[in-house]
């Protein structure tokens, strides 16, 4: 298993994952989780067949100690809705 795959697996299962890490590692972790989403071809295939689109987003708490990742279903969102 790759180092950040566990975070991605939890994110797929629960649509949210929290990671406690020092602030100097946040950029690396965010990039790695985005890469895990990009590498997961099975996830892409299943969701494309179901016509579902997920957007990965993240937020960092005020203390800069916890990153919260979320997967949002944006398949029903249109440009006119924005």
ChimeraX commands (.cxc) that place a marker at each C-alpha (Angstrom):
marker #1 position 0.00,0.00,0.00 radius 0.5
marker #1 position 1.24,3.45,-0.85 radius 0.5
marker #1 position 1.87,5.90,1.98 radius 0.5
marker #1 position -1.21,8.11,1.45 radius 0.5
marker #1 position -3.55,5.44,0.09 radius 0.5
marker #1 position -5.10,4.86,3.52 radius 0.5
marker #1 position -6.26,8.48,3.63 radius 0.5
marker #1 position -7.78,8.15,0.15 radius 0.5
marker #1 position -9.53,4.88,1.08 radius 0.5
marker #1 position -11.08,6.48,4.16 radius 0.5
marker #1 position -12.11,9.47,2.06 radius 0.5
marker #1 position -13.85,7.26,-0.51 radius 0.5
marker #1 position -15.64,5.30,2.19 radius 0.5
marker #1 position -16.79,8.14,4.47 radius 0.5
marker #1 position -16.56,11.18,2.10 radius 0.5
marker #1 position -14.45,12.89,4.76 radius 0.5
marker #1 position -11.01,12.30,6.27 radius 0.5
marker #1 position -9.00,14.22,8.85 radius 0.5
marker #1 position -5.23,14.17,9.10 radius 0.5
marker #1 position -3.20,15.68,11.94 radius 0.5
marker #1 position 0.20,16.85,10.71 radius 0.5
marker #1 position 2.70,19.65,11.19 radius 0.5
marker #1 position 2.11,22.70,9.01 radius 0.5
marker #1 position 5.29,22.16,7.01 radius 0.5
marker #1 position 3.88,18.83,5.70 radius 0.5
marker #1 position 0.44,20.09,4.66 radius 0.5
marker #1 position 1.33,20.86,1.04 radius 0.5
marker #1 position 2.90,17.42,0.59 radius 0.5
marker #1 position -0.09,15.62,2.08 radius 0.5
marker #1 position -2.63,17.61,0.04 radius 0.5
marker #1 position -0.71,16.93,-3.17 radius 0.5
marker #1 position -0.38,13.23,-2.34 radius 0.5
marker #1 position -4.10,12.78,-1.65 radius 0.5
marker #1 position -4.94,14.54,-4.93 radius 0.5
marker #1 position -2.54,12.15,-6.67 radius 0.5
marker #1 position -4.21,9.13,-5.03 radius 0.5
marker #1 position -7.56,10.31,-6.42 radius 0.5
marker #1 position -5.99,10.75,-9.84 radius 0.5
marker #1 position -4.37,7.27,-9.74 radius 0.5
marker #1 position -7.55,5.44,-8.67 radius 0.5
marker #1 position -8.85,4.34,-12.07 radius 0.5
marker #1 position -11.44,2.00,-10.55 radius 0.5
marker #1 position -13.02,4.89,-8.67 radius 0.5
marker #1 position -13.10,6.97,-11.86 radius 0.5
marker #1 position -14.57,4.13,-13.93 radius 0.5
marker #1 position -17.34,3.22,-11.49 radius 0.5
marker #1 position -18.37,6.84,-11.00 radius 0.5
marker #1 position -18.28,7.63,-14.71 radius 0.5
marker #1 position -20.62,4.70,-15.40 radius 0.5
marker #1 position -22.97,6.03,-12.72 radius 0.5
marker #1 position -22.56,9.57,-14.11 radius 0.5
marker #1 position -21.30,10.85,-10.76 radius 0.5
marker #1 position -18.61,13.51,-10.42 radius 0.5
marker #1 position -16.78,14.10,-7.15 radius 0.5
marker #1 position -14.74,17.15,-6.24 radius 0.5
marker #1 position -11.95,16.82,-3.71 radius 0.5
marker #1 position -11.56,19.78,-1.38 radius 0.5
marker #1 position -9.63,20.44,1.78 radius 0.5
marker #1 position -9.56,22.86,4.68 radius 0.5
marker #1 position -7.05,23.51,7.43 radius 0.5
marker #1 position -8.09,24.37,10.97 radius 0.5
marker #1 position -7.10,27.65,12.66 radius 0.5
marker #1 position -4.28,26.03,14.62 radius 0.5
marker #1 position -2.79,24.68,11.37 radius 0.5
marker #1 position -2.62,21.18,12.84 radius 0.5
marker #1 position -5.44,19.28,11.08 radius 0.5
marker #1 position -6.30,18.95,7.39 radius 0.5
marker #1 position -9.89,17.97,6.62 radius 0.5
marker #1 position -10.48,16.44,3.19 radius 0.5
marker #1 position -13.98,16.14,1.75 radius 0.5
marker #1 position -15.43,14.54,-1.36 radius 0.5
marker #1 position -18.45,16.42,-2.67 radius 0.5
marker #1 position -20.86,15.09,-5.28 radius 0.5
marker #1 position -21.02,17.84,-7.89 radius 0.5
marker #1 position -22.66,15.83,-10.65 radius 0.5
marker #1 position -25.91,17.79,-10.44 radius 0.5
marker #1 position -24.26,21.22,-10.43 radius 0.5
marker #1 position -24.46,23.22,-13.66 radius 0.5
marker #1 position -22.80,26.46,-14.65 radius 0.5
marker #1 position -26.12,28.24,-14.51 radius 0.5
marker #1 position -26.42,27.22,-10.83 radius 0.5
marker #1 position -23.25,29.10,-9.97 radius 0.5
marker link #1:1,2 radius 0.2
marker link #1:2,3 radius 0.2
marker link #1:3,4 radius 0.2
marker link #1:4,5 radius 0.2
marker link #1:5,6 radius 0.2
marker link #1:6,7 radius 0.2
marker link #1:7,8 radius 0.2
marker link #1:8,9 radius 0.2
marker link #1:9,10 radius 0.2
marker link #1:10,11 radius 0.2
marker link #1:11,12 radius 0.2
marker link #1:12,13 radius 0.2
marker link #1:13,14 radius 0.2
marker link #1:14,15 radius 0.2
marker link #1:15,16 radius 0.2
marker link #1:16,17 radius 0.2
marker link #1:17,18 radius 0.2
marker link #1:18,19 radius 0.2
marker link #1:19,20 radius 0.2
marker link #1:20,21 radius 0.2
marker link #1:21,22 radius 0.2
marker link #1:22,23 radius 0.2
marker link #1:23,24 radius 0.2
marker link #1:24,25 radius 0.2
marker link #1:25,26 radius 0.2
marker link #1:26,27 radius 0.2
marker link #1:27,28 radius 0.2
marker link #1:28,29 radius 0.2
marker link #1:29,30 radius 0.2
marker link #1:30,31 radius 0.2
marker link #1:31,32 radius 0.2
marker link #1:32,33 radius 0.2
marker link #1:33,34 radius 0.2
marker link #1:34,35 radius 0.2
marker link #1:35,36 radius 0.2
marker link #1:36,37 radius 0.2
marker link #1:37,38 radius 0.2
marker link #1:38,39 radius 0.2
marker link #1:39,40 radius 0.2
marker link #1:40,41 radius 0.2
marker link #1:41,42 radius 0.2
marker link #1:42,43 radius 0.2
marker link #1:43,44 radius 0.2
marker link #1:44,45 radius 0.2
marker link #1:45,46 radius 0.2
marker link #1:46,47 radius 0.2
marker link #1:47,48 radius 0.2
marker link #1:48,49 radius 0.2
marker link #1:49,50 radius 0.2
marker link #1:50,51 radius 0.2
marker link #1:51,52 radius 0.2
marker link #1:52,53 radius 0.2
marker link #1:53,54 radius 0.2
marker link #1:54,55 radius 0.2
marker link #1:55,56 radius 0.2
marker link #1:56,57 radius 0.2
marker link #1:57,58 radius 0.2
marker link #1:58,59 radius 0.2
marker link #1:59,60 radius 0.2
marker link #1:60,61 radius 0.2
marker link #1:61,62 radius 0.2
marker link #1:62,63 radius 0.2
marker link #1:63,64 radius 0.2
marker link #1:64,65 radius 0.2
marker link #1:65,66 radius 0.2
marker link #1:66,67 radius 0.2
marker link #1:67,68 radius 0.2
marker link #1:68,69 radius 0.2
marker link #1:69,70 radius 0.2
marker link #1:70,71 radius 0.2
marker link #1:71,72 radius 0.2
marker link #1:72,73 radius 0.2
marker link #1:73,74 radius 0.2
marker link #1:74,75 radius 0.2
marker link #1:75,76 radius 0.2
marker link #1:76,77 radius 0.2
marker link #1:77,78 radius 0.2
marker link #1:78,79 radius 0.2
marker link #1:79,80 radius 0.2
marker link #1:80,81 radius 0.2
marker link #1:81,82 radius 0.2
view
